[in-house]
Amino acid sequence: YLSITKARSFSQPKIMQRKQVKVDCNDQQNVNGLKVLLTNDDGHESPFFNPWYQYVRDVLKWDCCVCIPDDQQSFISKAVVKGPFKVDKRGEGEYLVPAPPATCVNLGLYHFYQEANLVISGPNIGHNAGRCSVLSSGTVGGAIEGVLHGRKAVALSFPFVNGWGNWTDQELNEAFHRSAQE
């Protein structure tokens, strides 16, 4: 049982200002046919998520759907929960779920965006390096859930060498650009 309510869109307000980055997309709509389900483990208030979502949607012009935890779900691995629970619909193709990333991916793939052919989980705040971090990461767990359901999936992490909050808009835009290139 899912209860879906309408709430404010993710794209308003912007969490941070950023400069436009030019990517060679040939100005065509969704040039590569990607249909991307986006999630993360840091929740909808992550300083990286809204700018990343806007980059994927507006600069890369990929078709996408957001199904994201309503709060912090780090260090939860591939945990899934079952309902009933309330899902907030934030806008067209934007869902906020009181559950871990793996559950968000499951809901996204089977209820909100069945046509997704790629799952991107993240960007995670900080690195997910080493056995302990990878095996316990909610970001990685979201990507694993996508693979288990037959989709290609990527777990993104953005470590910044100068520590928390010490990144520039230019560094963030470069991280977006590099992530899309890979």
Legacy VTK file of the C-alpha trace (Angstrom):
# vtk DataFile Version 3.0
C-alpha trace
ASCII
DATASET POLYDATA
POINTS 182 float
0.000 0.000 0.000
1.388 3.384 -1.034
-0.076 6.736 -0.184
1.172 9.447 -2.532
0.729 13.114 -1.709
1.698 16.204 -3.700
4.382 18.465 -2.221
6.809 21.136 -3.475
9.115 20.168 -6.349
12.795 19.291 -5.746
13.842 21.915 -8.231
12.628 24.726 -5.938
14.373 26.257 -4.153
17.932 25.739 -5.346
20.218 24.723 -2.532
23.240 26.425 -3.993
24.055 28.663 -6.900
26.171 27.163 -9.630
27.619 28.255 -12.934
26.484 26.612 -16.135
28.786 23.953 -17.554
28.693 23.343 -21.285
28.532 19.701 -22.303
28.513 18.558 -25.915
24.997 17.150 -26.108
24.413 18.432 -29.650
21.443 20.315 -28.162
19.193 17.301 -28.781
16.738 15.935 -26.286
18.105 12.811 -24.573
20.636 12.001 -27.302
21.572 8.627 -25.818
18.119 7.278 -24.902
18.936 7.074 -21.210
16.014 6.805 -18.826
17.581 7.349 -15.441
16.241 6.624 -11.980
18.040 8.841 -9.438
18.382 8.158 -5.718
20.930 8.705 -2.944
21.496 7.866 0.715
22.015 11.396 2.040
18.380 12.379 1.591
16.743 15.207 -0.275
18.617 17.886 1.678
22.017 16.747 0.419
23.975 19.734 -0.901
24.895 17.650 -3.953
21.585 16.113 -4.974
19.525 19.020 -6.321
22.404 20.458 -8.357
23.159 16.942 -9.687
19.486 16.371 -10.570
19.330 19.718 -12.365
22.545 18.900 -14.240
21.242 15.502 -15.397
17.855 16.910 -16.382
18.759 20.344 -17.800
22.330 20.071 -19.097
22.562 16.416 -20.137
18.861 16.351 -21.063
18.450 12.774 -19.838
14.945 11.587 -19.034
14.881 10.986 -15.314
12.779 10.181 -12.295
13.757 10.878 -8.689
12.872 8.435 -5.926
14.860 9.486 -2.882
14.842 8.954 0.905
13.096 11.649 2.913
15.985 11.755 5.392
19.562 10.603 5.964
19.985 6.877 5.162
23.777 6.536 5.167
25.548 3.402 6.398
22.459 1.280 5.769
23.793 -0.940 2.955
21.072 -2.565 0.839
18.385 -2.586 3.495
14.814 -2.653 2.251
11.640 -1.944 4.185
8.086 -2.855 3.456
5.086 -0.594 3.780
2.661 0.687 4.257
4.228 4.123 4.175
3.456 7.503 2.730
5.247 8.676 -0.434
5.340 12.410 -1.129
5.096 13.327 -4.798
7.197 16.494 -5.157
6.673 17.154 -8.843
6.425 15.316 -12.103
8.601 12.218 -11.634
9.854 13.295 -8.177
9.119 11.124 -5.133
10.224 11.422 -1.514
10.090 8.119 0.409
10.557 7.328 4.130
12.864 4.410 3.295
16.450 3.457 2.400
17.842 3.905 -1.132
17.351 0.232 -2.077
13.646 0.524 -1.268
13.494 3.776 -3.256
15.046 2.015 -6.250
12.607 -0.881 -5.935
9.634 1.502 -5.803
11.031 3.571 -8.644
11.541 0.580 -10.927
8.223 -1.116 -10.216
5.819 1.736 -9.481
7.054 5.102 -10.751
9.487 4.613 -13.663
9.390 1.079 -15.049
11.077 2.187 -18.270
14.301 3.159 -16.430
17.369 1.592 -18.029
19.949 3.116 -15.665
20.017 3.695 -11.911
22.320 6.382 -10.539
22.682 6.294 -6.778
24.355 9.366 -5.318
26.276 11.489 -5.389
27.373 10.439 -1.945
28.909 13.074 0.300
32.447 11.784 0.742
34.164 8.689 -0.565
33.016 5.095 -0.457
36.396 3.415 -0.542
37.492 0.249 1.204
35.598 -2.901 2.055
33.778 -1.546 5.103
32.555 1.592 3.364
31.478 -0.171 0.187
29.651 -2.983 1.960
27.811 -0.634 4.330
27.092 2.232 1.932
23.465 3.097 1.240
24.651 4.688 -2.002
26.191 1.399 -3.135
23.125 -0.463 -1.819
20.875 1.586 -4.100
23.020 0.720 -7.123
23.106 -2.969 -6.164
19.301 -2.985 -5.976
19.165 -1.635 -9.533
21.508 -4.358 -10.804
19.508 -7.055 -9.010
16.482 -5.887 -10.997
18.267 -6.091 -14.347
19.265 -2.449 -14.805
22.668 -0.909 -15.302
23.629 1.035 -12.207
26.274 3.428 -10.910
27.085 4.525 -7.357
28.596 8.025 -7.331
30.682 9.460 -4.514
32.189 12.932 -4.391
35.130 13.107 -1.961
36.572 16.576 -1.560
40.139 16.822 -0.327
39.557 20.010 1.664
36.806 18.481 3.815
33.103 19.000 4.427
31.663 22.174 2.966
34.986 23.270 1.472
34.163 22.745 -2.174
33.630 25.375 -4.804
30.880 25.531 -7.407
33.592 24.961 -10.008
34.743 21.752 -8.256
31.169 20.529 -8.000
30.457 21.255 -11.661
33.679 19.476 -12.632
32.587 16.456 -10.567
29.217 16.453 -12.398
30.922 16.707 -15.778
33.380 13.901 -15.030
30.639 11.671 -13.638
28.587 12.072 -16.811
31.628 11.362 -18.989
32.471 8.117 -17.270
LINES 1 183
182 0 1 2 3 4 5 6 7 8 9 10 11 12 13 14 15 16 17 18 19 20 21 22 23 24 25 26 27 28 29 30 31 32 33 34 35 36 37 38 39 40 41 42 43 44 45 46 47 48 49 50 51 52 53 54 55 56 57 58 59 60 61 62 63 64 65 66 67 68 69 70 71 72 73 74 75 76 77 78 79 80 81 82 83 84 85 86 87 88 89 90 91 92 93 94 95 96 97 98 99 100 101 102 103 104 105 106 107 108 109 110 111 112 113 114 115 116 117 118 119 120 121 122 123 124 125 126 127 128 129 130 131 132 133 134 135 136 137 138 139 140 141 142 143 144 145 146 147 148 149 150 151 152 153 154 155 156 157 158 159 160 161 162 163 164 165 166 167 168 169 170 171 172 173 174 175 176 177 178 179 180 181
